[in-house]
Structures are given as structure tokens and as C-alpha cells.
Amino acid sequence: MSRVEPRNVKNSVRRMWSDDVLPSLSTLVSIPALSPVFDPEWEKTGHLDAAVEHVRGWLAERELPGSQIDVVRLPGRSPVLFLDVPATEGAEDKGTVLMYGHLDKQPPVGGWSDGLGPWTPVVRDGRLYGRGSADDGYAGYAATTALTAVREAGGAHARVVVLLETGEESGSPDLPAYLDHLSERLGRVSLVVCLDSGGNDYERLWLTTSLRGMAQVHVTVRVLETAQHSGMASGIVASSFRVLRTLLDRLEDSETGAIKLAECNVEIPANRVEETRASVEAAPGSLIGSVPWHGTTRPVVDDEVELSLNNSWRPTLSIIGASGMPDPAEAGNVLRTSTTLALSFRLPPTADSRAALEAITKALTTDVPYGATVELSGMESADGWNAPELSPWLAEALDRASEDVFGKPWGTIGLGGSIPFMGLLGEKYPEAQFVVTGALGPDSNAHVPDEWLHLDHAQRVTEAIATVLEAHARR
């Protein structure tokens, strides 16, 4: 089975991105398809369904021979879009390639630059701006385009399933049920391609080798039935904020940010430390330079290797929300009844997220200062993922794609975020190889204002995935 000509793949990819992908992806950006956790009434608003239907229509127009397109729905769960494309002749015994992406989006948030908006697709300087452009509405388009390019170039591919979910930004709570439901249809998964990631620059292909897990909890401390005059009650009643601050000190060293709970920490594998050093050497300054620092703010340490390990293999705590505190302009001299904080922990890839959440719960609810009432809600956990060792055929394919498409060696990155699906798939298909990559860069602004997709990089990633698909069929 001969290899396809890279130039033919490139020509197909570039033509499809220009003529077919960009117009349809721009329309997808305009659909406010918030993830269910941000739109509990998603079934009524219909935006998720609109996104699914829009992409389903685009897939149908590809007219891939023998393909089947289904919108899979389980009661009470957000839908999954499922494209099934049979293997080309001679590759029927190579298993299933599962290509993953998601169609749900983060909230719009304020602060977009002039002329830009979350639901207003704008192409400017080679970038497509809008919510869901890079994270990761493009994924289904890129996966299908890579597959089509292989076929147009006369290459081969195994059976390919493109699975696009609609709950990733909510932590993928419905995916375990869908994986069970679709288990027989998926068959033997031998390769997983995830396009919901990225790297430290736009100069090379980046392979994600680990993803952090997560644990979340909303903690409320109540000290009073009704609010009191602060001059009359302070010194008698402890501030609910101070009680919360004391509880947080059990979890985190406020001087260093280190998480104190043993259940949240792991020993970092030596190979991941070495990969991190190599990644920093390949793109020096990318971590520090990607952050919009204010004023004289500095990173927590100056060593970029340590910064990368902090972001990929060490646990962290972020306070992502608060209630019970009025706006300062409206705050009276009142000792408030309660304070609520939303705690978001990022956990090492190999940490047991359930054990970590149990330890967090115990620390927040045991021997509470002054006997204050502690209420926990919104509790959630998800394990991270550590990639298996690359098979020789895949390492060779990545080398070839890097040389042909990027002209630079591929790099590795431990991602500080979470893709719950990868952990689920790693457990379900332990023999599968994983290519977790994507077009996100350090300044793509996922989840924040001015999200944008680097169009040229997305096309090159698409070309690289076409090379991987063809190599998988030849292995």
C-alpha cells in the first residue's frame, strides 16, 4: 500500500477549508450553543440542537461513500452527533478510528474588543474570531476534511467514527452513558484522535501527553440567621469570610499556592519531566508570554520548566466564583449571614479525583471554627489522563507529518485543562493509541473574550491528521 503524496493532501485540505469549512464554521460560531451547565433550559432554547443540525447538514453534503450520520439521543441527556465511515478496501481489519470533538460552548463573557463578539464570526489577519471557533467547533470539520483528503489523494483509512458531543464544557457528564450505549457500534477502537487541544506555539504539531483531572465544590459558611450591624456584632460573631479563609488554609498554602492534601498530589513521572524540559527549549518564553499580565505582576516562579509542571502535573486551586457579598458601592456596615465560594481544583493526571474530592470535603467540614455551618453543593470530580507510550508506526507518522507539513519536529505538552472523554476512553480502550492535538495556541483565548482560531495552523493540523489516518491503515 503506497503512501499518499503530501502535496495532494495539502491541496485538498486547503481547498476544502476555503470553500466548505470556513463558511460553515462561521455560521456555527453564530449559534449560542451554551453547554448544559450554562444553559439548564437547553432543550427549550434549542441552541445545542441547532448546532448539531447545522453540522449534521454539512456532513451529509460531503457524501462520503457508505457513510451513516446519526443524531444519538438518550433521555435527559444532551445529544451526540455520530458519523460512521467504512474503511477503504484492504483496511477493514485495522479497527476503528474514533475522532472526537464537541459542539457546546463556554458562556460569552463580557469584554470583547471593538468589532468582535462571541456570536459574531469575524475573519481578521488569518484568524476566525468568535466563541467556539477554536474550542472546538472546528474539530468535526477538520476530522472530516482530513478523512476526505486521504480519499481524494488515493490513500487508505480504517473505519472512522467522528463523535461530536454537546456536554464537554460541562465536564462530559453524559459521555459514559453514550459510550456504553454505542459500545457495539464503536467496535474495536485502535486509534483515538482528539482535536480539542493545542500547544505552545503555531510553528509545529503539538501532541498532548497528559491532561489534568478536576474537582469542584461550592462551599458556603453560615454564621447568622439574619445580618447584623457590624459595629454591634463584630468581635462577638466571626465573619463568615474569615471562617472560609481559615478553611482554605487547610487546603492551600497561600504563600506558594501548593495544595496541602496528599490525595491531590502525585509523583511526577521522570519521562514527563524530560518532555517538559524539551518543550520549553523548543518554544522558550511561550508560557510567560501567553499571559496578559497586568502592571508589574510576575509569574509564581521564573523557571518555565517549573511553571509548565505547575500547570500540567501539580494540583492548583482557583476561586472561580463568589456570592453573599454585595458590590462595594452598595455595601453597608453589615456583618453578613454567609459567604459562598466556588472552588475549582485542577488535579494531576494520575490522581484519583474521587479520593481528592473526599479529602477536600473532609477538610472543609471537620472541626469547623466556631461551629459555623458549612454547606457543600455543586460537587463534581473527573480523573485526568496520562497517554500510553507511542507505537513505532505512530511515532514515524508524526515525524513524517512534522517534516512534510510543518518543517519542524513535533513537540509534547502536558495540558493544564481537562478533557474528561480522554480518561474515559483510556479506561475503555487500553490498547488504543492516542493523538490528542489541535489548533489551540497559548493566546487563543479559549473561555475568555476574543477567542480566535489560527486558520493556517488549523489547516496544517488537518493535513497532519490525514497523514496519521493513512499511516494507521498501512501499519
ABEGO torsion letter per residue (X at the ends): XBBBBAAAAAAAAAAAAAAAAAAAAAAAAABBBBBAAABAAAAAAGAAAAAAAAAAAAAAAAGBBGBBBBBBBBBGBBBBBBBBBBBBBGAAAAEBBBBBBBABBBBAEBGBBBGBBAABBBBBGGBBBEBGAAOBAAAAAAAAAAAAAAAAAGBBBBBBBBBBBAAAAAGGAAAAAAAAAAAAAAEBBABBBBAABBBABAABBBBBABBBBBBBBBBBBBABABBBBAAAABGABBBAAAAAAAAAAAABBAAAGBBABAAABBBBBAAAAAAAAAAAAABBGAAAAABBBBEABBBABABAAAAAAAAAABBBBBBABBBGBBBAAABBBBBBABBBBBBBBBBBAABBAAAAAAAAAAAAABGBBGGBBBBBBGBBBBBBBBBBBBBAAAAAAAAAAAAAAAGBBBBBBBBABBBAAAAAAAAABAABBBBBBEABBAAAGBGBBGBBBBAAAAAAAAAAAAAAAAAAAAX
